[in-house]
Amino acid sequence: MRPRATRTLRMAWALVGVVLVVSGCGDENNRVAAPSEPIQLPEELFSSTLAPRGTSSRSFTLPRAGTIAVTLVNSDTTIGLGVGLPRTSGGGCRLGVAVSTGGASAPQISVQADPGQYCVQVYDLGTLTEPIAFSLKVDHP
């Protein structure tokens, strides 16, 4: 090979090397992130029967802070619905939020909460003359 051809070939390879090095450089902050999966909230379903002058409750745990959303999905009549803290003895709830409601498709209670133990409770408002069936849905982090 002639000296001039060798020098041209070396310059070409050097140019290729520079192009490869420069193309690998860039602003790390301009990378496009893949879309993340939506966070699925745990959904707890609770169905039971409520007796006249009775209550029915269920406890659940929040592993992290977030919103507790409670929906009384199915009830033949208006009853009490609440969210609170489980009693340390005797069962049931110490309600922090309560409403009178019938069945609906949207949450009747939506409340922010810190991590910890919580409960949901339904109760007779003093209007029941016989037991009724109910279903509720609790969404939480």
C-alpha positions as CSV (number, residue, x, y, z in Angstrom):
1,M,0.0,0.0,0.0
2,R,1.3,3.5,-0.8
3,P,2.0,5.9,2.1
4,R,-0.7,8.3,1.0
5,A,-3.4,5.5,0.8
6,T,-2.3,4.3,4.3
7,R,-2.6,7.8,5.7
8,T,-6.0,8.3,4.1
9,L,-7.2,4.9,5.5
10,R,-5.9,5.8,9.0
11,M,-7.7,9.1,8.8
12,A,-10.9,7.4,7.7
13,W,-10.7,4.9,10.6
14,A,-10.0,7.7,13.0
15,L,-13.0,9.6,11.7
16,V,-15.2,6.5,12.2
17,G,-13.9,6.2,15.7
18,V,-14.7,9.8,16.5
19,V,-18.2,9.4,15.1
20,L,-18.9,6.4,17.2
21,V,-17.6,8.0,20.4
22,V,-19.7,11.2,19.8
23,S,-22.8,9.3,18.9
24,G,-22.7,7.6,22.3
25,C,-22.7,10.9,24.1
26,G,-25.8,12.7,24.9
27,D,-28.0,14.2,27.6
28,E,-29.1,11.4,29.9
29,N,-32.2,13.4,30.9
30,N,-33.6,13.3,27.4
31,R,-34.3,9.6,27.4
32,V,-37.9,8.6,26.8
33,A,-39.2,6.5,29.6
34,A,-41.4,3.6,28.9
35,P,-45.0,4.1,30.2
36,S,-45.4,2.6,33.6
37,E,-48.2,0.3,34.5
38,P,-51.1,1.9,36.3
39,I,-51.2,1.2,40.0
40,Q,-54.0,-1.2,40.8
41,L,-55.6,-0.4,44.1
42,P,-56.7,-3.4,46.2
43,E,-60.4,-3.8,46.1
44,E,-62.1,-5.6,48.9
45,L,-65.7,-6.8,48.5
46,F,-67.8,-7.4,51.6
47,S,-71.3,-8.8,51.6
48,S,-73.4,-9.8,54.6
49,T,-76.8,-9.3,56.3
50,L,-77.6,-6.4,58.6
51,A,-80.1,-7.1,61.4
52,P,-82.5,-4.6,63.0
53,R,-80.5,-2.5,65.5
54,G,-77.4,-4.3,64.3
55,T,-73.9,-3.5,62.9
56,S,-71.5,-5.3,60.7
57,S,-67.9,-4.4,60.2
58,R,-64.7,-5.5,58.5
59,S,-61.1,-4.5,59.2
60,F,-58.4,-3.9,56.6
61,T,-54.8,-2.7,56.5
62,L,-53.3,0.2,54.5
63,P,-49.6,-0.5,53.8
64,R,-49.0,3.1,52.7
65,A,-50.9,6.4,52.8
66,G,-53.6,7.1,50.3
67,T,-57.3,7.3,49.8
68,I,-59.9,4.9,51.2
69,A,-63.0,4.9,49.0
70,V,-66.1,3.0,50.2
71,T,-69.1,2.3,48.1
72,L,-72.3,0.7,49.4
73,V,-73.1,-1.1,46.2
74,N,-76.2,-2.9,47.1
75,S,-78.7,-2.2,49.8
76,D,-82.5,-2.3,49.7
77,T,-82.9,0.6,52.1
78,T,-81.0,3.5,53.6
79,I,-78.5,2.4,56.3
80,G,-75.5,3.9,58.0
81,L,-72.0,3.5,56.5
82,G,-68.8,4.5,58.1
83,V,-65.0,4.3,58.2
84,G,-62.9,4.3,61.3
85,L,-60.4,2.5,63.5
86,P,-61.0,-1.0,64.9
87,R,-61.9,-1.2,68.6
88,T,-59.2,-2.8,70.7
89,S,-61.8,-4.9,72.5
90,G,-65.4,-5.9,71.8
91,G,-65.1,-5.7,68.0
92,G,-66.6,-3.1,65.7
93,C,-65.4,0.3,64.7
94,R,-64.8,3.7,66.2
95,L,-66.1,5.7,63.3
96,G,-64.4,8.8,62.1
97,V,-66.5,9.4,59.0
98,A,-70.2,8.3,58.6
99,V,-73.0,8.8,56.2
100,S,-76.6,7.6,55.7
101,T,-76.9,6.1,52.3
102,G,-78.5,3.5,50.0
103,G,-76.8,1.6,47.2
104,A,-74.9,3.6,44.6
105,S,-72.2,3.1,41.9
106,A,-69.9,5.9,43.1
107,P,-68.1,6.0,46.5
108,Q,-70.2,7.5,49.3
109,I,-67.1,7.9,51.5
110,S,-63.7,9.0,50.3
111,V,-61.1,9.9,52.9
112,Q,-57.3,10.3,53.1
113,A,-55.5,8.0,55.5
114,D,-52.1,7.2,56.8
115,P,-50.7,3.6,56.9
116,G,-52.3,1.4,59.5
117,Q,-55.4,-0.6,60.5
118,Y,-58.8,0.7,59.5
119,C,-62.4,-0.7,59.4
120,V,-65.6,-0.1,57.6
121,Q,-69.0,-0.6,59.2
122,V,-72.6,-0.6,58.2
123,Y,-75.3,-0.1,60.8
124,D,-79.1,0.2,61.2
125,L,-80.3,3.8,61.5
126,G,-83.3,2.5,63.6
127,T,-85.5,1.9,60.6
128,L,-85.0,-1.8,59.9
129,T,-87.8,-4.2,60.8
130,E,-86.2,-7.3,59.3
131,P,-82.7,-8.3,58.2
132,I,-81.5,-6.9,54.9
133,A,-78.6,-8.0,52.6
134,F,-75.9,-5.5,51.6
135,S,-72.7,-5.4,49.6
136,L,-69.9,-2.9,49.7
137,K,-66.6,-2.3,48.0
138,V,-63.6,-0.8,49.7
139,D,-60.7,0.5,47.5
140,H,-57.5,1.5,49.2
141,P,-53.7,1.6,48.6
